[in-house]
């Protein structure tokens, strides 16, 4: 099964995929910073492709626009999906959050209720 389109964060980092998709005539959409090479890129979406939050926001905007083009979301209605749902979180970050929640739960359980 062949993909119908390739979306990449950085054409410099994903140069092998971009090159191979050019051989197979698969269109490439790339988030492009000012220093991104655009050879073999069909559509460049300008934006900061270095930060985690910026990439998450770019994917959020892309997903919202695809829903609008499909007619599933109108221009006048708000989209209830928050951009932070598109942010990548490291496994270490998840462990820190879970440990903090466990400590809060223990602290709440230890406090006597008057």
Backbone torsions as a table, in degrees:
resi	resn	phi	psi	omega
1	UNK	NA	128.6	-179.5
2	UNK	-99.1	142.7	175.1
3	UNK	-70.4	151.8	178.4
4	UNK	-89.7	-20.1	180.0
5	UNK	-161.2	150.1	176.4
6	UNK	-113.9	130.4	173.6
7	UNK	-116.4	123.9	-178.7
8	UNK	-128.0	150.5	179.5
9	UNK	-70.8	-45.2	-174.1
10	UNK	-142.7	119.1	-178.4
11	UNK	-67.5	-21.0	177.4
12	UNK	-73.7	-44.1	-179.6
13	UNK	-73.8	-32.9	-177.5
14	UNK	-103.2	34.9	-173.1
15	UNK	-63.6	-33.6	-179.7
16	UNK	-66.3	-45.0	179.1
17	UNK	-65.2	-39.7	179.1
18	UNK	-65.2	-43.0	179.5
19	UNK	-64.3	-46.1	-179.5
20	UNK	-66.6	-34.2	178.0
21	UNK	-69.5	-29.6	176.0
22	UNK	-66.5	-37.7	177.7
23	UNK	-64.9	-33.8	-176.2
24	UNK	-95.5	7.1	-178.6
25	UNK	58.1	41.2	175.8
26	UNK	-101.3	124.9	-178.7
27	UNK	-66.0	145.9	-178.3
28	UNK	-119.5	127.4	171.5
29	UNK	-109.9	126.2	-177.3
30	UNK	-130.0	137.6	170.1
31	UNK	-76.8	123.5	-170.7
32	UNK	-118.6	128.5	171.0
33	UNK	-90.1	179.5	-177.1
34	UNK	-66.8	-22.9	-178.2
35	UNK	-104.3	10.8	-177.4
36	UNK	-77.6	133.2	175.3
37	UNK	-73.7	136.7	-176.2
38	UNK	-109.8	13.6	177.4
39	UNK	-67.4	130.4	-177.9
40	UNK	70.1	8.1	175.7
41	UNK	-94.9	126.4	-177.4
42	UNK	-84.6	-42.3	179.3
43	UNK	-130.9	121.8	177.8
44	UNK	-105.0	124.0	176.7
45	UNK	-100.5	112.6	-177.0
46	UNK	-70.0	135.7	178.4
47	UNK	171.6	166.5	178.4
48	UNK	-76.7	112.8	-179.4
49	UNK	-105.8	25.6	-179.6
50	UNK	-105.1	-32.9	-176.6
51	UNK	-93.9	147.7	-178.6
52	UNK	-62.9	-45.7	-179.3
53	UNK	-66.2	-36.9	179.8
54	UNK	-66.7	-42.6	178.1
55	UNK	-65.4	-41.4	177.2
56	UNK	-60.8	-41.1	178.6
57	UNK	-67.0	-38.5	177.8
58	UNK	-62.8	-42.8	177.4
59	UNK	-67.1	-35.8	176.7
60	UNK	-62.2	-46.2	178.6
61	UNK	-63.4	-40.8	179.2
62	UNK	-64.6	-44.8	179.5
63	UNK	-64.0	-41.5	179.0
64	UNK	-63.8	-41.0	-179.2
65	UNK	-69.1	-36.4	176.7
66	UNK	-62.7	-42.4	177.8
67	UNK	-64.3	-36.2	177.6
68	UNK	-68.4	-39.8	179.1
69	UNK	-66.3	-38.1	178.2
70	UNK	-70.6	-15.6	-178.3
71	UNK	87.9	9.3	180.0
72	UNK	-84.0	-13.7	-179.0
73	UNK	-141.2	128.3	-179.5
74	UNK	-88.1	163.6	-179.3
75	UNK	-69.0	-25.3	-176.1
76	UNK	-88.1	-18.6	-176.7
77	UNK	-93.7	145.1	178.7
78	UNK	-75.8	146.3	175.2
79	UNK	-95.8	124.0	-173.5
80	UNK	-83.3	2.1	177.6
81	UNK	-85.9	124.9	-178.0
82	UNK	-80.3	146.8	179.9
83	UNK	-61.2	-27.1	-177.8
84	UNK	-68.7	-10.9	174.3
85	UNK	-69.8	-16.3	-178.3
86	UNK	-100.3	3.1	-179.3
87	UNK	-86.1	136.4	176.0
88	UNK	-80.0	136.0	179.0
89	UNK	-119.2	132.0	178.2
90	UNK	-68.0	155.1	177.2
91	UNK	-62.4	-37.5	178.6
92	UNK	-64.4	-37.1	178.3
93	UNK	-65.7	-40.1	178.6
94	UNK	-64.3	-41.7	178.3
95	UNK	-62.8	-39.9	177.9
96	UNK	-62.5	-43.7	-179.2
97	UNK	-64.4	-43.9	179.3
98	UNK	-65.2	-39.8	178.4
99	UNK	-64.7	-40.1	178.2
100	UNK	-65.0	-39.6	178.1
101	UNK	-65.4	-40.1	178.0
102	UNK	-63.9	-41.6	178.7
103	UNK	-64.7	-39.7	177.2
104	UNK	-64.0	-40.1	179.5
105	UNK	-66.1	-40.4	177.6
106	UNK	-65.6	-41.6	-180.0
107	UNK	-64.4	-39.0	178.8
108	UNK	-68.9	-35.1	-179.9
109	UNK	-71.9	-29.1	-178.6
110	UNK	-80.5	-23.1	-178.5
111	UNK	-75.4	120.6	179.1
112	UNK	-72.2	140.6	179.0
113	UNK	-92.3	125.5	-176.4
114	UNK	-86.0	NA	NA
